[in-house]
């Protein structure tokens, strides 16, 4: 109903417009020009043979073409077609009834109408293109307004900087991130608040973006705030390109200083817990070896003596019972020693990481019949006792999983020297398993051993990757970047006894 009311309103507005009246006047002027013999005598005007140096017929066609194109230009294609119909109404009677050259007259009529249609079609194309550009400009304006609103009200700090590092735009959240107001930031160079480490990182990211290399998502950056304190930011940097040329960089910053501090505190707490746990394991293993194992050994020797005495006294039944009890004591002693070794193998403290890993491989073969080998490639960096211990625990858990769950016939443990530090890999040819969606799902699915391996790798500042598919075995990879935190400074706990890969 509203549409029906709107159309007559537009029509009435068009009818009242001066442009429409001008077009009607043009048509009225063409009528006496087209019918001079019939209309001009009534006006006591002699029909001219030419007008302004042009033949009268050419002027007639031009005057008919003008209102057609005028209507099309002002009111659109439909109005232009209406003008063409009016021109036909004016021209056809003369062409059909009065002209001595009917075919030529009809050709001229067709030419005028066709020329008007072509011109109006061009006007329509121009009108649509102009409308398209208007719509695009409006959409661009709205998009810029939305971007400006998001930019200003974002919780993360956002700023734009030109190719020389000068900040051209900054939102309110940048004040919380950097300590400077948005107005102070505009015109500053990022070098003014980047540390030396941060400036080096910024140049690296800039080079990758300009060369089209991936930046692997958000990265951490250190800045110096206005008050002189340092802050740790998580940055995402994007390159803004115009006409195929890089114009600026957009940076989105989130302050993770407090989060990093809490993470460091948590890591320190976990390190202390792990260290205390290992010390307790060492103490228990030492007590089992020095006290309980010695007591069992003495008991076995005593039982052996009693069995010998009973045999001499010809108490064969008693001697047999004593020998059985002695055998049980010896088995308990062996199990106790194995348990003590598992708690804290002395070989790790006495000989280092590589021999301890070889011991794990031999133990896997003895217990489960799985052929295992240890490969060492390159000159391994010297690691702290704590780093060696955590790597040993990861390998121990991985090989225990191989023995208990994999159904494998072979396993390989390798240590490789890398540019960044060291890589340890444990692989088997077992039946594999379907990995959970993420590390957080390990506890929910009961895979606490794998979760412990992740936590130990994180304590080292390293990364652990588990690759497995059903029917394709499992591979555990630990990548450790050697740093002052895990580098060996004393002479103990080395990674000696390296041997080349088999």
C-alpha positions as CSV (number, residue, x, y, z in Angstrom):
1,X,0.0,0.0,0.0
2,X,2.9,2.4,0.9
3,X,4.5,1.6,-2.5
4,X,1.3,2.5,-4.4
5,X,1.1,5.8,-2.6
6,X,4.8,6.6,-3.3
7,X,4.5,6.1,-7.1
8,X,1.8,8.7,-7.7
9,X,3.7,11.1,-5.6
10,X,6.8,10.7,-7.7
11,X,4.8,11.0,-10.9
12,X,3.1,14.1,-9.7
13,X,6.5,15.6,-8.7
14,X,7.9,14.7,-12.2
15,X,4.9,16.3,-13.9
16,X,5.4,19.5,-11.9
17,X,9.1,19.7,-12.7
18,X,10.5,22.4,-14.9
19,X,12.5,19.9,-16.9
20,X,9.5,18.0,-18.0
21,X,7.8,21.2,-19.1
22,X,10.9,22.1,-21.1
23,X,10.8,18.7,-22.8
24,X,7.1,19.1,-23.7
25,X,7.9,22.6,-25.1
26,X,10.6,21.0,-27.3
27,X,8.1,18.5,-28.7
28,X,5.6,21.4,-29.3
29,X,8.3,23.3,-31.2
30,X,9.0,20.3,-33.4
31,X,5.4,19.9,-34.6
32,X,5.2,23.1,-36.8
33,X,8.8,22.3,-38.0
34,X,7.7,18.9,-39.1
35,X,4.5,20.0,-40.7
36,X,5.4,23.4,-42.2
37,X,3.1,23.1,-45.2
38,X,0.1,22.4,-43.0
39,X,0.7,24.6,-40.0
40,X,2.9,27.6,-40.9
41,X,0.4,29.2,-43.4
42,X,-2.0,29.6,-40.6
43,X,0.7,31.6,-38.8
44,X,1.4,33.6,-42.0
45,X,4.9,32.2,-42.0
46,X,6.6,30.8,-45.1
47,X,8.2,27.5,-44.7
48,X,12.0,28.0,-44.7
49,X,14.2,25.7,-46.8
50,X,17.0,25.9,-44.3
51,X,17.5,27.0,-40.7
52,X,20.8,28.5,-39.5
53,X,22.5,27.1,-42.6
54,X,21.2,23.6,-42.1
55,X,18.5,21.9,-44.2
56,X,15.1,22.1,-42.7
57,X,14.7,18.3,-42.5
58,X,18.0,18.0,-40.5
59,X,16.8,20.6,-38.1
60,X,13.5,18.8,-37.7
61,X,15.2,15.5,-36.8
62,X,17.6,17.3,-34.4
63,X,14.7,19.0,-32.6
64,X,13.0,15.6,-32.3
65,X,16.1,13.9,-31.0
66,X,16.7,16.6,-28.4
67,X,13.6,16.0,-26.2
68,X,14.1,12.2,-26.5
69,X,17.6,12.4,-25.1
70,X,16.7,15.1,-22.7
71,X,14.0,12.9,-21.1
72,X,16.3,9.9,-21.0
73,X,19.1,11.9,-19.4
74,X,16.8,13.4,-16.7
75,X,14.3,10.7,-15.9
76,X,15.8,7.5,-17.1
77,X,15.4,4.9,-19.8
78,X,11.6,4.6,-19.5
79,X,11.1,8.3,-20.0
80,X,13.4,8.2,-23.0
81,X,11.4,5.4,-24.6
82,X,8.2,7.4,-23.9
83,X,9.9,10.4,-25.7
84,X,10.6,8.0,-28.6
85,X,7.0,7.0,-28.8
86,X,5.9,10.7,-28.9
87,X,8.4,11.3,-31.7
88,X,7.0,8.4,-33.7
89,X,3.5,9.8,-33.1
90,X,4.7,13.2,-34.5
91,X,6.7,11.8,-37.4
92,X,4.8,8.8,-38.7
93,X,1.7,10.6,-40.1
94,X,3.9,12.8,-42.3
95,X,6.1,9.9,-43.4
96,X,3.2,7.7,-44.3
97,X,0.7,10.2,-45.7
98,X,2.5,13.4,-46.9
99,X,6.0,12.4,-47.9
100,X,6.8,11.8,-51.6
101,X,9.7,9.5,-50.5
102,X,7.9,7.2,-48.1
103,X,10.8,4.7,-47.7
104,X,13.3,7.5,-47.1
105,X,11.0,9.2,-44.6
106,X,10.5,5.9,-42.7
107,X,14.2,5.4,-42.6
108,X,14.7,8.9,-41.2
109,X,12.1,8.2,-38.5
110,X,13.8,4.9,-37.6
111,X,17.1,6.6,-37.5
112,X,15.9,9.3,-35.1
113,X,14.3,6.7,-32.8
114,X,17.3,4.4,-32.9
115,X,19.7,7.3,-32.2
116,X,17.6,8.3,-29.3
117,X,17.5,4.8,-28.0
118,X,21.3,4.4,-28.3
119,X,22.0,7.7,-26.6
120,X,19.5,6.9,-23.8
121,X,21.1,3.5,-23.3
122,X,24.4,5.2,-22.9
123,X,22.8,7.6,-20.4
124,X,21.3,4.7,-18.5
125,X,24.7,3.0,-18.3
126,X,26.3,6.2,-17.0
127,X,23.4,6.6,-14.5
128,X,23.9,3.0,-13.2
129,X,27.6,3.4,-13.0
130,X,27.2,6.7,-11.1
131,X,24.7,4.9,-8.8
132,X,27.1,2.0,-8.3
133,X,29.9,4.4,-7.4
134,X,27.6,6.3,-5.0
135,X,26.6,3.0,-3.3
136,X,30.2,2.0,-3.1
137,X,31.2,5.4,-1.7
138,X,28.4,5.1,0.9
139,X,29.4,1.6,1.8
140,X,33.0,2.7,2.1
141,X,31.9,5.6,4.3
142,X,29.9,3.2,6.5
143,X,32.8,0.8,6.6
144,X,35.2,3.5,7.6
145,X,32.8,4.6,10.3
146,X,32.4,1.0,11.6
147,X,36.2,0.6,11.5
148,X,36.7,3.8,13.3
149,X,34.2,2.8,16.0
150,X,35.9,-0.6,16.4
151,X,39.3,1.0,16.3
152,X,38.5,3.5,19.1
153,X,36.6,1.2,21.4
154,X,38.8,-1.9,21.0
155,X,40.1,-3.4,24.3
156,X,43.4,-4.1,22.6
157,X,45.8,-1.4,21.7
158,X,45.8,-0.7,17.9
159,X,48.1,1.7,16.1
160,X,49.1,2.3,12.5
161,X,52.6,3.2,11.6
162,X,54.1,4.2,8.2
163,X,57.0,2.5,6.5
164,X,59.5,4.5,8.5
165,X,58.0,3.5,11.8
166,X,56.1,6.8,12.6
167,X,52.8,6.3,14.3
168,X,49.9,7.9,12.3
169,X,46.9,6.6,14.3
170,X,46.5,5.2,17.8
171,X,43.4,4.2,19.8
172,X,42.6,4.8,23.5
173,X,43.7,1.4,24.6
174,X,47.2,2.2,23.5
175,X,47.4,4.5,26.6
176,X,47.1,1.5,28.9
177,X,49.6,-0.5,26.8
178,X,52.3,2.1,26.4
179,X,51.6,4.7,29.1
180,X,51.4,7.4,26.4
181,X,48.1,9.0,25.3
182,X,46.8,8.5,21.8
183,X,47.7,12.1,21.0
184,X,51.2,11.7,22.3
185,X,51.7,8.5,20.3
186,X,50.8,10.1,17.0
187,X,54.0,11.3,15.4
188,X,56.3,9.2,17.6
189,X,58.5,6.6,16.1
190,X,58.2,3.0,17.5
191,X,62.0,3.1,18.2
192,X,61.2,5.6,21.0
193,X,59.6,2.8,23.2
194,X,61.1,-0.4,21.8
195,X,64.0,-2.1,23.6
196,X,67.0,-3.3,21.6
197,X,65.6,-6.8,21.6
198,X,62.2,-5.5,20.6
199,X,63.7,-3.4,17.8
200,X,65.5,-6.4,16.4
201,X,62.3,-8.5,16.5
202,X,60.4,-5.7,14.8
203,X,62.9,-5.6,12.0
204,X,62.6,-9.3,11.6
205,X,58.8,-9.2,11.4
206,X,59.0,-6.2,8.9
207,X,61.3,-8.2,6.6
208,X,59.0,-11.2,6.7
209,X,55.9,-9.2,5.9
210,X,57.6,-7.3,3.0
211,X,58.9,-10.5,1.5
212,X,55.6,-12.3,1.9
213,X,56.8,-14.9,4.4
214,X,54.4,-16.1,7.2
215,X,54.9,-14.6,10.7
216,X,53.4,-17.6,12.4
217,X,50.7,-15.7,14.3
218,X,51.1,-13.4,17.3
219,X,54.5,-12.9,18.7
220,X,55.9,-11.4,22.0
221,X,57.6,-8.0,22.1
222,X,59.1,-6.0,24.9
223,X,58.6,-2.3,25.1
224,X,59.6,0.5,27.5
225,X,56.6,2.4,28.8
226,X,56.4,6.1,29.4
227,X,57.3,5.7,33.1
228,X,60.4,3.7,32.2
229,X,59.1,0.3,33.2
230,X,59.2,-2.6,30.8
231,X,56.1,-4.4,29.5
232,X,55.6,-7.6,27.6
233,X,53.2,-7.3,24.7
234,X,51.6,-9.9,22.4
235,X,51.6,-8.4,19.0
236,X,49.9,-9.1,15.7
237,X,51.3,-7.2,12.8
238,X,49.6,-6.8,9.4
239,X,50.8,-5.1,6.2
240,X,48.5,-2.5,4.6
241,X,48.8,-2.4,0.8
242,X,47.3,0.1,-1.6
243,X,47.6,-0.1,-5.4
244,X,49.9,-3.1,-5.0
245,X,52.4,-1.1,-2.9
246,X,53.0,-1.4,0.9
247,X,51.8,1.7,2.6
248,X,51.7,1.1,6.4
249,X,51.7,-1.5,9.2
250,X,48.8,-2.2,11.5
251,X,49.7,-3.5,15.0
252,X,47.3,-5.0,17.5
253,X,48.8,-5.2,21.0
254,X,47.7,-6.9,24.2
255,X,49.6,-6.4,27.5
256,X,50.6,-9.8,28.8
257,X,53.1,-8.6,31.4
258,X,51.0,-9.8,34.4
259,X,50.2,-13.0,32.6
260,X,53.8,-13.7,31.9
261,X,54.7,-12.9,35.5
262,X,52.1,-15.3,36.8
263,X,53.3,-17.9,34.3
264,X,56.9,-17.5,35.4
265,X,55.7,-17.8,39.1
266,X,53.8,-21.0,38.1
267,X,56.8,-22.4,36.3
268,X,59.0,-21.6,39.2
269,X,56.6,-23.4,41.5
270,X,56.4,-26.4,39.2
271,X,60.2,-26.5,39.0
272,X,60.4,-26.5,42.8
273,X,57.8,-29.2,43.0
274,X,59.6,-31.3,40.4
275,X,62.9,-30.7,42.1
276,X,61.4,-31.7,45.4
277,X,59.8,-34.8,43.9
278,X,63.1,-35.9,42.3
279,X,64.9,-35.3,45.5
280,X,62.4,-37.4,47.4
281,X,62.7,-40.1,44.7
282,X,66.4,-40.0,45.1
283,X,66.2,-40.3,48.9
284,X,63.8,-43.2,48.7
285,X,65.9,-45.0,46.1
286,X,69.0,-44.4,48.2
287,X,67.3,-45.8,51.3
288,X,65.9,-48.8,49.4
289,X,69.4,-49.5,48.0
290,X,71.4,-48.9,51.2
291,X,69.0,-50.2,53.9
292,X,66.1,-52.4,52.6
293,X,68.1,-54.1,49.9
294,X,71.0,-54.8,52.3
295,X,68.6,-56.3,54.8
296,X,67.1,-58.5,52.1
297,X,70.5,-59.6,51.0
298,X,71.5,-60.5,54.5
299,X,68.3,-62.4,55.0
300,X,68.9,-64.4,51.8
301,X,72.4,-65.2,52.9
302,X,71.1,-66.2,56.4
303,X,68.4,-68.4,54.8
304,X,71.1,-70.0,52.6
305,X,73.2,-70.8,55.7
306,X,70.2,-72.3,57.5
307,X,69.3,-74.4,54.5
308,X,72.8,-75.8,54.5
309,X,72.7,-76.6,58.2
310,X,69.3,-78.3,57.8
311,X,70.7,-80.4,54.9
312,X,73.6,-81.5,57.1
313,X,71.2,-82.5,59.9
314,X,69.3,-84.4,57.2
315,X,66.2,-82.2,57.6
316,X,65.5,-82.3,53.8
317,X,62.0,-80.9,54.1
318,X,63.1,-78.0,56.2
319,X,66.0,-77.4,53.8
320,X,63.7,-77.3,50.8
321,X,61.4,-74.8,52.5
322,X,64.3,-72.6,53.4
323,X,65.6,-72.7,49.8
324,X,62.1,-71.6,48.6
325,X,62.0,-68.8,51.1
326,X,65.5,-67.7,50.0
327,X,64.4,-67.7,46.4
328,X,61.5,-65.5,47.2
329,X,63.8,-63.1,49.1
330,X,66.2,-63.0,46.2
331,X,63.3,-62.2,43.8
332,X,62.1,-59.4,46.2
333,X,65.7,-58.1,46.3
334,X,65.9,-58.0,42.5
335,X,62.5,-56.3,42.3
336,X,63.5,-53.8,44.9
337,X,66.7,-52.9,43.0
338,X,64.7,-52.5,39.8
339,X,62.2,-50.2,41.6
340,X,65.1,-48.2,43.1
341,X,66.7,-47.9,39.6
342,X,63.3,-46.8,38.2
343,X,62.9,-44.2,40.9
344,X,66.3,-42.6,40.3
345,X,68.8,-44.5,38.1
346,X,72.3,-44.0,39.4
347,X,73.6,-44.2,35.9
348,X,72.1,-40.8,35.1
349,X,74.0,-39.2,38.0
350,X,77.2,-41.1,37.4
351,X,77.5,-41.2,33.6
352,X,75.0,-38.7,32.1
353,X,72.0,-38.6,29.8
354,X,73.1,-40.8,26.9
355,X,74.1,-43.9,28.9
356,X,70.9,-43.5,30.9
357,X,68.8,-43.5,27.7
358,X,70.7,-46.5,26.5
359,X,69.8,-48.2,29.8
360,X,66.1,-47.4,29.2
361,X,66.4,-48.9,25.7
362,X,68.0,-52.1,27.1
363,X,65.4,-52.3,29.9
364,X,62.6,-52.0,27.2
365,X,64.1,-55.0,25.4
366,X,64.5,-57.1,28.5
367,X,61.0,-56.4,29.9
368,X,58.8,-56.4,26.8
369,X,61.0,-58.0,24.1
370,X,60.8,-54.8,21.9
371,X,64.0,-54.1,20.0
372,X,65.2,-50.6,20.9
373,X,68.1,-48.5,19.9
374,X,69.6,-45.1,20.7
375,X,71.0,-42.9,18.1
376,X,73.1,-39.7,18.7
377,X,73.8,-37.3,15.8
378,X,76.1,-34.3,16.2
379,X,77.9,-32.8,19.2
380,X,75.2,-32.4,21.8
381,X,75.2,-29.2,24.0
382,X,76.0,-29.5,27.6
383,X,72.8,-29.5,29.7
384,X,72.2,-28.9,33.3
385,X,71.4,-31.8,35.6
386,X,67.8,-30.7,35.8
387,X,67.4,-30.5,32.0
388,X,69.0,-33.9,31.6
389,X,66.7,-35.3,34.3
390,X,63.5,-33.9,32.7
391,X,64.5,-35.2,29.3
392,X,65.2,-38.6,30.8
393,X,61.7,-38.6,32.5
394,X,60.1,-37.7,29.1
395,X,61.9,-40.6,27.4
396,X,61.1,-42.9,30.3
397,X,57.4,-42.2,30.1
398,X,57.4,-42.5,26.3
399,X,59.2,-45.8,26.3
400,X,57.0,-47.1,29.1
401,X,54.0,-46.3,26.9
402,X,55.7,-48.1,24.0
403,X,56.1,-51.2,26.2
404,X,52.6,-51.2,27.8
405,X,50.3,-49.9,25.0
406,X,51.8,-49.7,21.6
407,X,52.1,-53.4,20.5
408,X,55.3,-52.4,18.7
409,X,58.2,-54.7,17.7
410,X,60.7,-51.9,17.3
411,X,61.4,-48.5,18.9
412,X,64.1,-45.9,18.3
413,X,65.3,-43.1,20.5
414,X,67.4,-40.4,18.9
415,X,69.2,-37.2,20.1
416,X,70.1,-34.6,17.5
417,X,72.1,-31.4,17.8
418,X,70.2,-28.5,16.2
419,X,71.1,-24.8,15.7
420,X,68.7,-23.8,18.4
421,X,69.7,-26.6,20.9
422,X,68.7,-30.3,21.0
423,X,66.0,-32.5,19.6
424,X,64.9,-35.8,21.2
425,X,62.7,-38.2,19.4
426,X,61.0,-41.5,20.5
427,X,59.3,-43.4,17.7
428,X,57.7,-46.9,17.5
429,X,56.0,-49.0,14.8
430,X,53.0,-49.9,17.0
431,X,49.3,-49.5,16.3
432,X,49.2,-45.8,17.3
433,X,46.1,-44.0,18.6
434,X,43.8,-41.1,17.9
435,X,45.2,-37.9,19.4
436,X,42.9,-35.7,21.6
437,X,41.9,-32.3,20.3
438,X,44.4,-30.4,22.4
439,X,46.7,-30.6,25.4
440,X,43.9,-29.6,27.7
441,X,41.9,-32.7,26.7
442,X,44.7,-35.1,27.8
443,X,43.6,-35.1,31.4
444,X,39.9,-35.6,30.5
445,X,40.8,-38.6,28.3
446,X,42.9,-40.2,31.1
447,X,46.3,-39.7,29.3
448,X,48.0,-38.2,32.4
449,X,51.4,-39.6,31.3
450,X,51.3,-37.6,28.0
451,X,50.2,-34.5,30.0
452,X,53.2,-35.0,32.3
453,X,55.5,-35.1,29.3
454,X,54.0,-31.8,28.1
455,X,54.5,-30.2,31.5
456,X,58.1,-31.3,31.8
457,X,58.9,-30.0,28.3
458,X,57.3,-26.7,29.2
459,X,59.4,-26.5,32.4
460,X,62.5,-26.7,30.2
461,X,61.2,-23.9,28.0
462,X,60.9,-26.4,25.2
463,X,58.1,-27.8,23.0
464,X,56.7,-31.3,22.8
465,X,54.9,-32.7,19.8
466,X,53.1,-36.0,19.7
467,X,52.3,-37.5,16.3
468,X,50.2,-40.6,16.0
469,X,47.6,-42.2,13.8
470,X,45.8,-45.5,14.2
471,X,48.0,-48.2,12.5
472,X,50.9,-45.8,11.9
473,X,52.8,-45.9,15.2
474,X,53.6,-43.0,17.5
475,X,56.4,-40.4,17.5
476,X,57.2,-38.1,20.4
477,X,59.4,-35.1,19.6
478,X,61.0,-32.8,22.2
479,X,62.6,-29.6,20.9
480,X,64.7,-27.8,23.5
481,X,66.4,-24.5,23.0
482,X,69.5,-24.3,25.1
483,X,69.5,-21.3,27.4
484,X,71.2,-20.2,30.6
485,X,68.3,-21.8,32.4
486,X,69.1,-25.3,31.2
487,X,72.8,-25.1,30.2
488,X,75.3,-27.1,32.3
489,X,77.7,-25.0,34.3
490,X,79.3,-27.6,36.5
491,X,81.3,-30.7,35.5
492,X,78.6,-33.2,36.6
493,X,75.8,-34.7,34.6
494,X,77.3,-34.4,31.1
495,X,75.9,-35.9,28.0
496,X,79.1,-37.8,27.1
497,X,79.4,-41.3,25.6
498,X,78.0,-40.1,22.3
499,X,78.1,-42.4,19.4
500,X,77.2,-42.0,15.7
501,X,73.8,-43.0,14.4
502,X,73.4,-46.7,13.4
